[in-house]
Amino acid sequence: MTKTTRMNPYDVREISGYPRALKLFRIPASKYWQVRLYMKGGPSSGVKKSTGCEQYADAVDFAKNWYEERLLEKRDFRLKGAQTFGAFAEKLKSSQQRLIRRGDLAKGMLEQDAAKLRLDVLPALGSLHVSKIDYNIVDDFIDTLSSDRSLSASTLKKYVVLIRKVLKEAEREGVISHLPSLPSIRGVSHPRPWFDFTEYRRLLAACRKLRDAPPEDIKFDFGEMYDFIVFMVHSFLRPSEWKFLQNKHVREVSGISPPQLLLSVPNPKTARSKGFLDSVTTDVAAAIYRKNILKRHDGPNDYLFFNDIKDRESYVSDRVSRMFRLVCDEAGLSEDRFGQKHTMYSLRHSALCFQIIKTNGTDLFGLAKNARTSVDMLEKFYLSHLSPQLPAFAKQLQTNWAKEL
């Protein structure tokens, strides 16, 4: 049996023509009629209020007006909910999926953005109305990330760019009139870890040593690793690009001696349309391709390297990356002189550095085009650190020092 209290309702009545969820009632503690409403999807599921009316007819009029106000409140609540930062983050995903279908965006970009949103951005900003996102809120968010996780400047910059992408979706729909000013992340441009000419020779010597006397507990072809290293340094390929490269993607450049190869890279990072991007190798890559690579597997659908590994999406990269680190350790080159770890990307960095030094940096546009990068990237991460090593620069510093003494 329910215990009677001064707050228990009695004389509960519904209002004709209105939802049953809207009710008038009395309680022993008050002389006024009370009104209550259960409204799903509103700012609160159940609400009640005193009408301030002693007469039932007056309470009915109050309840009808109060109900209309709650409907407006519910509509406003839904509208604001559709305009949160989280709502526009979902719209960004849809926009990126359309770009992927058109071949204008790599799938990996969507996956990276989705991970950042899910793990970090949405828990902090997702419930805020998009118009509330300003410089201070984003700056506090970036400061928290930097303090808690010690993220690099380049990584923090990616978070700011991602937030700007979401806000751009809101601007397109007219929910905000302009993009707010956001924090700028300034980082130091460190030279990319690469092998200079002496280190490159040490790396190859270490790989030959492992090829001729492989560790007993490791089943791996270090002879193929040797060819892989040489080919990568002479082809400008990224680590993500070689794993899907097949013989059908390779052909010789006609009318050139010594011969070079034309690679139709099937999954270039910088693709902006469906199809392949072509890149020319040096004659060294062409020679090792003809003499060694084709002897292992020459079928048109055979992969150039480690064809026996069927999982080309992830396992082949992980396996070769681990073995490459073993070669670096053997050569005493696990890190460069700045303490940065050498990875397979160091082979591409070496390819670009060697070419810049060889040409005195005179044709950056051609190199950038062939390597599927930009002149800005070459100038920022390579040329600025290599300039003192260029023969032309060193020659400028030469003088007849004997006359000075």
BELSULSUL-V256082 format. One line per field, one symbol per residue. ss: DSSP state (~ for helix, > for strand, _ for the rest). phi: phi as a letter, one per 30 degrees, with the letter a starting at -180 (. if undefined). burial: # if it has 9 or more other ideal C-beta (glycine too) atoms within 8 Angstrom, else .. A space follows every 10 residues. Layout:
ss = ???
phi = ???
burial = ???
//
This chain:
ss = ________>> >>>>______ _>>>>>>___ ___>>>>>__ _____>>>>> _____~~~~~ ~~~~~~~~~~ ~~~~~~~~~~ ~__>~~~~~~ ~~~~~~~~~~ ~_____~~~~ ~~~~~~~~~~ ~~~~~___>~ ~~__~~~~~~ ~~~~~~~~~_ __~~~~~~~~ ~~~~~~~~~~ ~~________ __________ ______~~~~ ~~~~~~~~~~ ~~________ _~~~~~~~~~ ~~~_______ _~~~_>~~~> >>________ >>>>>_____ ______>>>> __~~~~~~~~ ~~~~~~____ __>_______ ____~~~~~~ ~~~~~~~~~~ ~___>_____ >___~~~~~~ ~~~~~~~~~_ ___~~~~~~~ ~___~~~~~~ ~~~~~~~~~_ ~~~~~~____ ~~~~_
phi = .dddbdcddb hdbcceibed dcbcacbedb dcdcbbacbd icdbdbbbad diccdddddd dddddddddd dddddddddd ddcdeddddd ddeddddddd ddicbddddd dddddddddb ddecbedddd dddbeddddd ddddedddch dddddddddd dddddddddd dddidbdadd dbdcccbcdd dddbcddddd dddddddddd ddbdedcbca cddddedddd dddcbidded cddcdcedcb adddibbddb ccccddbddc dcadkcccbc cddddddddd dcddddacde cdddbhdddd dddbdddddd dddddddddd dibdbddcid ddbddddded eddeddddci idbddddddd chbbdedddd cbddccedcd edddddddbd ddddc
burial = .......##. ...##..#.. .#######.. .######.#. .#....#... #.#..#.### .###.##..# ..##..##.# ..#######. ###.###.## ..#.....## .###.##..# ##..##.#.# ..#.#.###. ##.###.... ..#..##### .######### #...##...# .#..#..... #####...## .######### #..#...... .#.####### #######.#. #######.## ..#.....## ######.##. #.....#.## #.#######. ..##..#... .######.#. .....##.## #.######## #.#.##.... .######### #######.## #..#..##.# ##....#### ####.##..# ..##...... .....
//
